[in-house]
Amino acid sequence: IEKTRYEIEHDHKVWEVDVFYGPNSGLIVAEIELKSENEQLTLPDWAATEVTDDVRYYNSNLSTNPYCNWGK
């Protein structure tokens, strides 16, 4: 997996944003660690779709089924 990780602060919380390259080029994934699943969260304007439960986005799956193959 080729990616660059950025840390971006939003609403006093730090988001980890991964920009992927190679076969996963075009994919950008943001994640945040919360103290509990009930913690209040304000999504940044640049956050679009919730993918927490979508196994395609796991690094282990991106290595065997890269983003470039998803439309095929």
C-alpha positions in Angstrom: 0.0 0.0 0.0 1.4 3.4 -1.1 0.0 6.3 0.8 0.8 9.6 2.6 -0.8 10.2 5.9 -1.7 13.7 7.0 -3.0 14.9 10.4 -5.6 17.6 10.1 -7.2 19.3 13.1 -11.0 20.0 13.0 -13.2 21.0 15.9 -10.4 20.3 18.4 -9.9 16.7 17.2 -7.2 15.3 15.0 -8.2 13.4 11.8 -5.8 11.1 10.0 -6.2 11.5 6.3 -4.6 8.9 4.0 -4.0 9.8 0.3 -3.3 6.7 -1.7 -1.1 6.1 -4.7 -0.3 3.4 -7.2 -3.3 1.0 -7.8 -5.3 2.8 -5.1 -4.7 6.3 -6.6 -7.7 8.5 -6.3 -8.7 7.1 -2.9 -8.6 9.4 0.1 -9.7 8.0 3.5 -10.1 10.0 6.7 -10.4 8.5 10.2 -10.7 9.7 13.7 -10.3 7.9 17.0 -13.1 8.7 19.4 -13.2 8.2 23.2 -16.5 6.4 22.9 -19.0 5.6 20.2 -21.4 8.1 21.8 -18.9 11.0 21.6 -20.3 14.0 19.7 -18.6 14.6 16.4 -18.9 17.4 13.9 -17.9 16.2 10.4 -15.7 18.5 8.4 -17.1 19.8 5.1 -14.6 17.6 3.2 -15.9 14.4 4.8 -18.3 12.6 2.5 -19.3 9.0 3.0 -19.1 6.8 6.1 -17.1 3.7 5.3 -16.3 2.3 8.7 -18.2 -1.0 8.0 -17.1 -1.4 4.4 -14.3 -4.0 4.4 -13.1 -2.9 0.9 -11.4 0.0 2.6 -9.3 -2.1 5.0 -5.6 -1.9 4.0 -5.4 -5.7 3.9 -8.2 -5.7 1.3 -6.8 -2.7 -0.7 -3.6 -4.7 -1.2 -5.5 -7.6 -2.9 -8.4 -5.7 -4.5 -7.1 -2.2 -5.1 -9.4 0.8 -5.7 -8.6 0.9 -9.5 -10.5 -2.5 -9.8 -13.7 -1.4 -8.1 -15.3 0.0 -11.2 -14.7 -3.2 -13.2 
